[in-house]
Structure formats: C-alpha cells, structure tokens
Amino acid sequence: MHAITISEPGGPEALVWSEVPDPQPGEGEVLVEVAASAVNRADIMQRQGFYDPPPGASAYPGLECSGRVAALGPGVSGWAVGDEVCALLAGGGYAEKVVVPAGQLLPVPQGIDLKRAAALPEVVCTVWSNVFMVAHLRPGETLLVHGGSSGIGTMAIQLAKAVGAKVAVTAGTKEKLERCAELGADVLINYREQDFVAEIKEATGGAGADVILDNMGAKYLDRNVQALAVNGRLAIIGMQGGRKGELNIGTLLAKRAAVSATSLRARPLEEKAAIVAAVREHVWPLFAGGHVHPVVDREMPMSEAAEGHRVVEESGHIGKVLLVTT
C-alpha cells in the first residue's frame, strides 16, 4: 500500500507518498481500506517534530478516516467485511489502509457521504467529550467557541445549538463569521477588531460564558477566565497561543469556576471507546435527522497532503480539509 511518511521533521515538503508494508489487524482490531482522512493541527505538529505518536501507534499522520472494513482481527464482533465506517485514530489515517481498535469504529452516519464522513470522528469526539462530558453544557447556557470556523468550531456550534444552548464564536474574517452564523452562531466576534471579553459580557448582560472551548492555550488563559460566568467551565484543547500562561486564582475562586485540559490521542483505549460509544448514542441520531452535518472546505488527493497542510497552516479554510485516496 501507499502512505504519507515523514523521513525527518520539517515543512509540508516533508510529507512523502511512499510505498510501505500493509498493516495486519491484531486482537480486537479491524483493518480499514481508507477512502479519506482529514488534516488536523496535530498532524501538522507531528510533521514539525513536536507531537510524536503514542507508543504502539502508526508512525504515519492522520487522526481520523473513513472507509470500508477489509478484514477483522481475532475477537472482533459486531462488524463485517464491507461495512462503511469512520474511525478515531492514534495515527495512520494518511494511508490506503489502517488498523483500528474495534472500539474506535463508527458506522458512517445516515445521509453522509463516505468520504465526507472522514471529517467527523476527531471533531465530534473532541467536542462531545470536552463540551458535554467534561464541561456539561446545558440547554439555555452560553458557549464561547474560539476558532468558530475551524473543524472543531463548526461542529461545536451545531452540537451546542442542537441541545438548546446559545453560541458565541471568535474568528478573524467577515467571511468566517458569516459562515458561523449560517451554522447557528448567535454572537459573532472578530478577534482582530474586538475584545472577546467585552463582547461576551455585553451579549450575556454582564454574566459571561458558561462554557468556553479554547484552542489557544496560554495566550487566552487570563482573558478566558475573565470571560467566564460564575460557575463557568473553561475547556482547553489546544496550544496555538503557547504552553505557559498566568492564571489569576483569585478570579477563578471568586467565580467558582473550573479549568480543564484534555487531548484524545494518547488516552487509553477504554477511554476512547467510551467517548466513541457516547458519540454514537447521542450525536449520530442528529445526523440522521439532518440537524448536524460535516463542514468540508475542500478535498484533495492524499498524495498531495503537503498542499493540504499548507492550506490549514494558512488558516484560509472553513471546516475540514479532506485527503482522499481515490
């Protein structure tokens, strides 16, 4: 088979479409013939040498995929060869075939094209686990999403609206904010021109956001705490704005607020399986009802993954960039 390999860390040109051995499914694993994968920030960090795969994971980038079941390993039940699936991965999605723990497989949702389903596993699992399983967003509350036009952001808007929450977003252009509004965002904040703390306070009558989903990390830490409501919850999922920030514990105490930080890739298999099961139960019916859909900016051949990385690094896209095998 072919896969995208990284001989040494570097720019997008470090991604090379190479011939490699076929993977073989082991106990509790499924072999998937990949139709598509998607570009995530974690893939870019891996290419740059800043985010190695966890022990035992594939060395190839790619944290999600869609495709068809090609073979079942020992001990696997509930799946059959030929099933159309999408999967949450620890790596290996940028390839023609990938081995997946059976607990991280999902059926392609009703009404969703096989290739476009590759845009779902990482973002849906990230949003559901952080916004709902950890931060417990409830109907009537306000969610602030940084990077509202990203893959994560476009899914967070839709899921929050589906449960009856109010959604505020930040983005850097008028076009991106308009797209967020089309998806249901109520409060649109251009972070280049507006102070999101002041804007979220005004939009909530001075209360602040009940939940904040943050991809920036250190750069926004203090301002995020300022923007929280009493009993608010800040969920950090990225470090695009740095790793080390200063936290005002006094403000946090006064608001009785909470700060959490999670990642998916290195979690134990049983934790990933629990998240995937929750997503299948709570989110998959929303696709069948037409309430939620993947937002895909463009598709390109997987052999041109370098160009996909350039697009995402330039941040000119809205939603997900897909890499397709055919």
N, C-alpha and C positions, 0 to 999 in steps of 0.2 A: 504494500500500500504506500501512499504518499502522506506526508505530514509536514507541518511547518516546524523546522528545527531552528535552534539558536546556538550557533557554534561558540559565540562569545558575546557578552553584553554590548549593546550599542544602540544606534538609531534604528529606524524602521528597516533599513537595508540589512540588518542582522537576521531578519526573518527569511528563511530559505525553504522553498518547497522541495523536499528531499524524499528519496525512496528509503523506506525503513521497514523493519520486520512487522508482520501482522501481530497484534496483541491476541492473547488467548484468555478466555474467561476462566476464573478460578471459582472456588467455592462461594456460592451466594452472589455471583456476578453474571452480568449479561453482556454479550458483545453486540454493539450497535453499529450498523452501517450508517455513517453520518450523511445527512442531507445538507445541514447548515450548522454553523456556530455563530457566535457574535463577539464583537470586540468590547472588552471591559477594561476599565482603568487598571485592574490587577494584571491583565495581560501586558499592558504597557510597562508597568513596574517590573514584571518578570523579565521582559525583554531588556530593560535597562540594568538589570542585575540587582534590583532592590527587593525582590519578592520571590524567593525560591519556592518551588512546590513542596508541600509537606512530605515527610518520609513515606516512601512506597507509592507516591502518586506519579503519573506520567510526567516526563520531562517536557512534553510539548505544551504550549499555552492552550487556553480555551477552557472556560469555567462552565460552559453550558453547550448543549447541542440539541438537535432534533434529528430523527432518522427512523430506521426500521430495525427491529430486533433480527439479528443474523444468527445468533446461537445462544444457548442457555448453558451456564455452568452448573456443576453439581449443586443440588439443594435448592434450586430456584423453582418457585411455583407462582402461578398467577399471571404469567406472561407466556407468549407463544411466538415462535419464529414468524416474522412478517408483521407483527404488531407495530403500528405507528406510535412513536414515543418521543418525548423530550426528556432531558436529564440534567440534573445538577451535578457538576463535576469538580474534582480537585485539580484537574488538568487533563490535557489530551484532546480537547474538542477541536483543535485545528488539525484535523486528520480525517482520512477516509473511513477509519474505523476506530472505535474507542471501547474500552471495557468500563462498565458502570456497576457499582453495587446495586443490587435489585431495589433496595430501599430508597434509592435516589432517582428512580424512574417515575415518570408521569405519563399517562396517555395524552396524546395530542387533544386539546380541548375541542369540543363540538364547535364547528363553524370556523376553525382556524386552519389555514393552510399549513402543510407540513413544514415548509422552510421557515415561515414566519413564527412557528412555534419555538424556534431556537432563540427568539428574543425574550422568552418568558422565564425559564427556570431561575436564573440568578436574580433578576429584579423582583420577581414575585416572592421568592423565598426571603430575600433581603428585606423587602418592605413588610411582609406579613410578620416575620419574626421580630423585627425591631419596633414597628409602629403599633402592632396589635398584641403580640405575645409578650413583649417586654414593656413597652410604654402604655399599653392598654388604652389606646384611643377609643373614645366612646361617642355615641351619637350626640350631636349638639356641641361638641368641643371643637376647638380650633387647632388645626395642624399647620405649622410653618415648614415648608419644604425648600431647602436650599438647592439650587440647580434644578428648578422645576421642569426644564425642557430636556433633561437627561433621560436615559432609560429608566433609572430609578425614579426620577421625579415624575415622569409621565405616568408611571404605574401607581405611584403613591397618591397622586391626585385622584385617579379613578377609583382606587380602593377606598380612600377616605370618603369620597362623595357617595360611594355605594352604601356605606354604613351610616350616612347622615351627618357627617362632620363638615365643618366649614374649612376651606383650604386657602392658605396664603402661600405664595411662591416668590422666590427671587430668581431672576435671570438677567442677562446682560444686554439684550436687544429687544426692540419692539416686536419683531417677528416672533421671537421665542415666547414672549409674554402673551402674544395673541394666540399662539398655539396652546399654551397652558389654559387660557380662558376657554378655548373650544373644548378642552377636556373636562372643564368644570371648575377651574380655579376661581375663587371669589375675590381674592385680593392679589393684585399684581404689583410687584416691587422691582424696579430696575436698580440693581445693586450698584451700578456705575454712577447713578444720579441721585439715589435716595438712600436714606438711613433706614435699614430694615427694622431697627429697634423702635424708632419713632413711628414708622408706618404701621407696624403690627399693634402698637399701643393704641394708635388712633382708630384702627379698624375694629378693635375689640373694646372700645370705650375705656381704655386705660388698663384693662385686665392683663393682656399679654397672651401668648400662645400656650395652650395646654400641653402640646407635644411639638417638639422641633426635631426634624430629621436632618442631620448635618453631615455633609461630606467634606467640610473644610478643616475641621480639627482646630489646631492651635489659634489660627488667625481669627476665628469667630468665637472662641470659647467664652471670653468675658461678655461680649455683646449678646451671645445666645442666652446666657444666664440672666442678663438684664431684660431680655425679651420674654422670658418665661412668666407665666401666670403663677399665682400661689398654687402649690401642689403640682406644678408643671414638671414635665419629664423631657430631658434632652437626650436624644439617642444619636451617638456619634458613630458613623460608619466609614469615615474616610479621613485622610490627612493631606488633602490637596493644598491646605494652607499651613502645613507644618505639623511637627510632632509635639513640641513643648510649648505650653501656654500657661498663663497665670489665672488661677481660679479664686474668686472672692468668696471665701467660705461664709462670710457674714451674710452676703446677699443670698446665698444658697440656703442657709439656715432660716433667714427671715421669710423666705418663700416656701419653706418646707419642700424644696424641690429635689429632684434626683437627676444624676448624670450616669448614663450607661454607655458602654462602648463594646461593640461586637464585630466579629468577622465570621464568615461562613467557611472559608476554605479549609482551615485546619481543625475544624470541630470533629469530634469523634463520630463514627458512622451512625451510632444510635441517635445522636442529637440531630444530625442531618435528616435521618429517616423520619424523626418525629416532626420536624419542620415540614418536610415534603408531604407527610400524611395530613398535617393540618391545612396545608395549601390545597391539597386535593379535596378535602372536605369543605372548606369554607370559600375558596376562591374559584375553583374550577366551575361550579354552577353559575357563577357570574358571567363567564364567557359564553356558556350555552344560552343564557338569557340576553346576550348582547349588551350587557351593562359595562363590560370591560373588554379591551382589545389591545394587542401589542401595537406599539408605535414604532414603525421602522422607517428610518431615513433613506436607506439605500441598501442594495445588495451588490456584491461583487464576488468574483471568483476567489476561492480560498487561496489559490496560488498567488494572488495579489494582496495577501494580508498586509504587506508593508504599506500599501496605499490606504487600506482601512485604518491602520494605526495613525497615519498622517492626518486623516480626516478627523479622528477622535481627538488627537492631540491639539488640533487647531480649534476645537470646540465650535465648529460651524454647523454641526449636525443637530437634529432634533430627534430624540428617541434613540433607537439602536441601529448600528451598522452591522449588517449580516455578511458572513463569509460562506458562500455556497460551494458545494463540491462538484455540482454539475450545472 
